[in-house]
Amino acid sequence: MQAHTLSDAAPLPQRMFWSFINAHTTDEISNYPGAVRQYLYNQTMPNKKSRAIGKAEQDIAFAIYQHGRYGPQNGYRFCVLHKGYFIGAEEKKEGEAEDDIDKLEKDIPQGHEEMVVLGEPTLFADPPEDDEEN
């Protein structure tokens, strides 16, 4: 068994993250132009209301690979997108400015390893401790 306690002073070792990536527990998306935006649109905005607003309704994690290559050994971008992140439409309109989703679809060099977080997580406070003794 491998174990590692995480902290700012002791980040996750690369070999342990590789164990997660190689388990193929997340969707694997090609960086083919438009593929990442379409995937996010379909996976995080399940109804007409959310699609009209253009914001993700749920958190999602996925990996992006270079089109034409397969597997993390060939390079990847591991991405986490948080609920509320603005995705917009399923397809980008001609002349729209480049955004973060376009940047995710940039070339991924052989052997490249990167993690990207889009948006901010929703953090929940611990419930208050009950002051009464049982």
N, C-alpha and C positions, 0 to 999 in steps of 0.2 A: 504494500500500500504506500502511496505517496500522499503526503499532507503538507500544507503550507498555510500558515496564518498570514492573512493579508494586512498590510498597513502601508502608509506612505513611505516608510523607511524600508519596507520589504515587499515590493511589488511582485505580482505573479510571475514566476519564472517562465520564460518562453517555452520550454519543453512541456510544462503543464498546460499552457494554453493550446499548444499543438495537440495534446491529447483530446481536448474539447473539439477543436476544429476537425481533426481526423475522424471523430466519431460520427460526422455527417448528421448531426442532430438539428441543423438549421437548413433552411432552403438555400440552394446554390443557384445564383442568377448570373447570367452572362452579362458582360458590359456592352453588349450590342446596343447601338444607339436607340434610345427609347425604352429598352427592356426594363430597366430599373424603375423608371417612373410608372410604367404600366403595371409592374408587379406591386409597387407600393399602393397605387390607386386601387387595385383590385383586392389586395389583402387587408388594407387598413381602413377602407371606407366602404362598408358593406351595404349602405342604403342611399337612397336619393337625397336625403337631408344632408348627410355628411359630404356627399359628392358635390352638392350645391355650394357648401361652405369651403370645401377643399382641404379640410384638416383631418388628420388621422384620428380614428376613434379608439385605437389600441396601440400598445407597445408591440414592437416586433424586432426580432433579430434575424439576420441573414448574412450570407457571404456572397461576395461578387468575385467572379473569376474572369480572366481575360478570354474574350470570345475566341474559340478555336483551341483552347487548352482546358484541361480538367484537373481537379484536385488541388488541395492546398500546397502540395509540394511544388507547384508551378507558379505560385503567387496568388494572393487574395487580398480583399478588403473585407474585414469583418465589420458589419454595421449594426448599430442599435438605433432604432427610430422610436421616439417617445410620442405618446398620445398628445394630440394638439398640434403636432408639427404640420406646417402648411405644405401640402403637396401640390395643390392646384388641380389642373385637369389631367386626364389620362394621357393626353398628348400635348406637347409643347407647340404653341403657335409660332408661325414664321415671324422672326424679328424680335421675339422675347429675349430679354437679357439672360445670360448664363446664371444658373443658380447652383446650390449645393448638390442637387440631384444630378445635374449635368456633370459636375466635378467627379461624382462617384463613377461615372461611366468612362472616365479618361483611361488611357492605356495603363495596364498593370504589368510592370516589368517582371521578367522571369525571376522567381524566388522572392518577390516583394511581399512583405507582411505589414499590414496596417489595420488599425481599428479606428472607426469613425462613429461618433455619437451625434445624432441629429435631434435637436430639441432638448428639453429638460425633463428629468424624471419627476414624477409625482411622489413626494416623500410624505409618509404618514408618521405622525408623532406617536411615541409609545403611549399607551393608555396610562392615565394617572394611577399610581399605586393607591390601593384602598387603605386609608388611615385607620380604619377600624380593625381591631383585633378580633379574630374568630374564636 
